Amino acid sequence: MNLLKDSFEFGLHTQINFGIGRLQELPSIIQKYQYKNILICTDPGIANSGALDRLETILKSENISYEVFTEVEPDPTIRVVKKVEQLYQEKNCDAIIGLGGGSSIDTAKGVSIAVANPGDLTQFEGKNQIPNRGPDIIAIPTTAGTGSEVTHATVLKDEDRKYKMGILSEHLHPKVAILDPELLTTLPRGLAAITGMDALSHAIESYTSNQAQPITEALGLHAIELIGKWLRPFAADRTNLEAASNMMLASTIAGSAFIWGRVAAVHALSHPLGGRYNIAHGLANSLLLPVVMEYNLSSNFQKFKNIAALLGESVHDLSDRTAAGKSVKAVNELVTDLEIPKSLKEINIELSEEEIQVVAQEAFDSGIANANPKNVSVKDLISIINTIK
């Protein structure tokens, strides 16, 4: 970016409360904004983990009125959003808490849209299509990965089309995000691994994107450094609060980066793979990230050299080209150490040529890959999918 010629925008619209034990501050936040009846939106895993009980105990101690929905699905769907919206309306709620991973927070965002904007949610697909801001959202993440607690986006599955639909709007920024690392301690190891890789993909894609700008680059670099240092120890022991704290911070920083720096070919492909074949988002990103990085290396050897160094590779006395290649090596080794599958075959998914063509076309048509640092065609996307078969 040439600062003498180019301009950029950056804004973070969510109040962040970070720290061990900060969940206890939820009642004061509710009282500050004068919410009268909160709808808690979460999933069965969180309901069974003890995190929901902890939240309810805090609310009951201050006599705060609330309702609970515990049926959020791993890939949030329009169908579930409409169910939660009905409960919200029936119980006269006035704000929403998204407690959980990206699915719970994205569902809460979908409900906020639906409450204030009647009609089919598919009409709001894309950027800035939502006319009315809905009820406030308090995001309380229990994973370190999606960054949804600070983003202006929600991804909802349209089951009729087997399609993951992105909705982006300034109305979707949560009002407040409570980042309490203690909420990560019951996360299963496998989920900690793939959500951490999701955060890494956000950081790397926003840093290398053709939409990157100085602030998003700085955020992306710091997130990459934190994840390179702390993801392995966090996956090994989720009760390690130092590792949990750093991963939660890295996830939110990476989320802040890709609001404006954007994601690219990794996410363009992971959305249709998830929508059509129910591949967890973080897992799809883990499969795709090193392959897409390899494809993009020549777009900016210096940037990928920087990534390699932050992920612990020695790049001293190496050419920029050779050092850049070490970034791919570092990510592949991280995936190996986290025991994440490296191919679709390992997760029992075999795609025909026709299916690969459909996924690649959907990825291209989504426009997400427009931010890729190296131009990418449908043919290129097909080649990337074939690499992870």
N, C-alpha and C positions, 0 to 999 in steps of 0.2 A: 504494500500500500504506500502510495506517495502522499504524504501528509500535506504537500504543497498544492496538490490537485484534487485529492479524494476527500470525501467526508464520510462520517458514519454516525450511527445512533447506538446508544446503549442505555438501558434502564432496567432496574430490578424493582419490582412492584410489591414484593412480599416481605413482610417483617419476619426476620429470622431470629428465633430464640434457641440458641445452641448451648448444650452443656448437660453433663450427667445430672439427672434428677429434675430437669426443667419441665418434665410433664406435670409436676406439682403446681406449676403456674397457670395451668389451663383455666381454673375457675376465675382467676383475676382477668384473664383475657376475655372470657365470656362476659364478665361483668363490665369490663371496659366498653365493649361494643353493645352492651344491653340486649344480648340475645336472650330470648325467653324459653325457647324449646329447641334443643339441638337434635339433629338426626345423625347418629353415628353409623357410618357406612364401612363395613369391614368384611372379612372372609372367614370361612370356617376354621382355617389354620390359626388365625389370630385369636378367634374366639376360644380355641382350645389351648392356646399357648400360655394363657395367664395375662397377656397384655390387655385384653378387653376388661377382665376383672379388675385389673389395676386402675384402668381408666374410669370404670364405673364407681369404684370406691372413692376416687378423688372427687367425682361429680356429686356423689351422694353426701359426702362430708360437708358440702356447701349447699345442699338442698337445691341443686340445679336440675331442672327438668330436661329429660332427654328420651329419645327413642332409639332403638337399635335394629339395624338390618345386617345380618351375618351371612348372606348368601352370594356375595361377590364371587365371580368365577375368575380363573387364572387369566383368561383373555376377556376383558370386560366387553359385554355385548349390549347392543341397543335394547334388546329384550329385558335384560336385568335393569338397565337404567330406567326403563319405563315402570318397572315394578317398584323401584325405590322412589321414583317420583310420586307414584300413587300413595305410598305410605307417607311421604313428606306432606302431601296435600291433606290427607285424611287426618293427620295428627297436628296440623297447623304449626309446623316447624318454621323456623326463621333463619336457620343457618345449618351448615353441614360440616361434619368432621369426617375426613378421609383417613382412616386408621389402617395402615398396612403398607403393602408395596405399591407399585405403580398401578396395579389393577384397581385397588380400593380408591386411590386418589383420583385416577382417571374416571372411575364410575361417579365419584362425588362431583367432578367437573361436569360430567354428562347430565347429572341430575340438576345442577345449577342452570345449565342451558335450557333443559326441558321445562323447568318451572316457569321461567320467564319468557319462553319463546314457544308457543304452541305449534303443533304440527310434527311432521316427520323429521327426525334428527338428521337424516341424510341431506336435507336442504342446506345444512350449515357446513357441509364438508368444504375444506379448503381454508383460506385465510380471510379473516375479518368479514365473515358472512353472518355473524350473530348480531341482530339489531339491539337486543336488550341485555343488560347485565343482570344476572341472576343472583340468588342469595349468596352470601359470603361463604367461603370455604376455609376451614382450618385443616391444614395438612399435617399429619403426624406419621412420618415414614417409619416402617419397621424393617426395611431393607436398605442397603447402601448400593444403589444402582441407578434407579430411573431418573432421579432429579426432578420428578414431576411436582415436587413440593414448591418449586420456584419457577416452573415453566408456564407458558401461555398456551399449552397444547394438551389435547386429550386424544387418545387413539382408541376407537371403539370398533368392535367387530360387527359387521353387518352379516348376519348368518345366512340371509337369503342369497347374497352375492359371494359368500365365503371370502369376504374382503375386509381388511383392516382399514378403517376410514380415519383420516387425520382431520381434526378440527383445530384451528389456531385462531386465537382472538385475545386481545388485551383484557377482555372480560373474564378470562379463565385463570389469571394469576390468583393463587390463593391469597387470602388476606394475611394470614399468619402461617408460618411453618414452625412447628416445635420439633427440634432435633435433639432427642435424648438418646445417647448411645446405649443406655441400659436396655432399650427396646430391641436391640440387635442380638442380645445374648442368647435367645432361644432359636435363632435362625438356623435351619438345617445346613450342613456343610455344603451340599451341592447347590443350594439356592444362594448361599453366600458367594460361592465361586462364580456362578453365571451372572448374578446381579452386579458383582464387582467388574466383570468383563463388560457388562452393559455400560457401566460408568466409564470404563476405559475407552470404549468405542465412542462415547459422546465426546470425551476429551480429545482424542486423536482426530476424529472427524472435524470437530469444530476448529481445531488448531490448524489443520491442513486445508480446510475448505476454501473455495474461491471467494467466500463471503467473510472470511476471517478479517478481523481488525484488531488494533493494538490491545484493547481490553480483553476481548475474547481469547486472543493468543496468550496473554498473560495468565488468564484463568485456566485455560487448557493445559498449559505447561505445568502449572502447579498441581493440578489434578493428576496428571500423568506421573509426576514425581511421587505424590502421596500413594497412589495406587501401586506403583512399582515397588515401593518400600513396604506397604502394609497389607496388601491383599493376601499374600501367602500366609503371614501369621494370623490374619483374621480368619481365613478359611480353616486354618488348622485348629484354632481355639476361639470361638465366638465370645467366650467370657473374658477374653483379653480386652479390657476396656480401653487401653491405649490404642490398640489396633482398631477396635470398633469405632472409637472417636475419630480417628484419622480417616477411616473409610467412609463414615457418614459425612464428614466434612468434604472429602474428595467428591463424593456423589453429588452433593449440592453445588459445589464449585463447578463441576462439569456440566450440571444442568443449567447453571447461570451462563456458562460459555455458549452452549448450543442454542439458547434463546435467539441470539443474534448471529453467532458464527455458523449456525446450522449444521445439520448432519447431511450425509451424502449417500454414496452407493451402498455402503453396508446396510443402512436403514432402509434404503429403497428396496433392497432384496429381502431383508428380514421381515418386512411387513406382509408381503404376499406369501412367503413361506410359512409364517405364523398363521395367517388367515386361512390358508388352504389345508395345511397339514398339522395344525395345532402344535407347532414347534415353539417352545417357550422363547420369548423375545431375547432374553440374555443368551440363551444357547445358540439361537440363530446368529446373533452378533458374534459370538465366540467362533463359530465356524467360518464366518465371512471375513472377519477383521484382518487376519494376516494375509489372506488372498487379495483383498482389495488394497491393502497397503502395498503389497508387491506390485500390483498394477499401477499404483499412483506414485511410486518412488521417483520416477524421472521428472515429475512435476515440480519437485523442490527438494533436491538432495539434502540441502542444509537443514530443512525442517525435520526430515526423517533422521538425519544424523543427531539432531537435538533430542528427538524421542528416544533413540537408542541409548544415548548417554544417560538420560533420566531413568531409563529402565535398567541401568546397571551395566551396560556394555562399555568396554574400553574402546574408545574411538581415537585415541592418541596416535598421531603419525599416520592415520589412514586417509585415503582420498575421501572426498565427500560422498562419492558414489558407493564405495565399499562400506563406509561407515553407515550410510543410509540403509543398506541391506541388513545391517545388524539389528535394526529396529524390528524387522520381520522375524528374525531369529529370536529376539527377546520375547516377542508376543507368543510365538509358537512354544517356546520353553515354558512360559507362564501357563498356557493352556494345558501343556503336558503335566506340569507340577500340580495343577488344580484338578487333574484327572477328568477333564472335560472332553467329550467325544470330539473327533476332528473330521468326521465325515457324516453325511446323511445315512450311509449304509450302517454305521455304528448305532444309529438310533432307529434302525429298521424302516427307513424310508427310501424307496427306490422310485425315481421319477423317469417317466418316458420322455422321449424327445418332444412330444407334443406338450406335456406338462411343463417342461423346462421353458419352452417357448412362451407359454401363457404367463408363467411367473416373471420371466424377463420382460415381457411386454407390459405387464401390470407395473413392474418396478419402474420402467421407463416412463410410462404414462403418468405416474404419480407426480412427476416433477421433482421428487426429492433428490434424484441424482444430478439435477442441474447445478447443485452446489459442489459437486465432485471436482477436485483440483485438476483432474485430467478428463477431457471429454469422454463420455461413455455412451456407446450405442447399444441397441438391443443385442446385436451380435457379441459385443464385449460382455454384456451381462450374462448371456448364455454361456460364454467361455468361463466366467467366474463360477457359475453354478456347477458346470461340469467339473471344475477343479475340486469341489467339495463333495462330489458324488460318493 
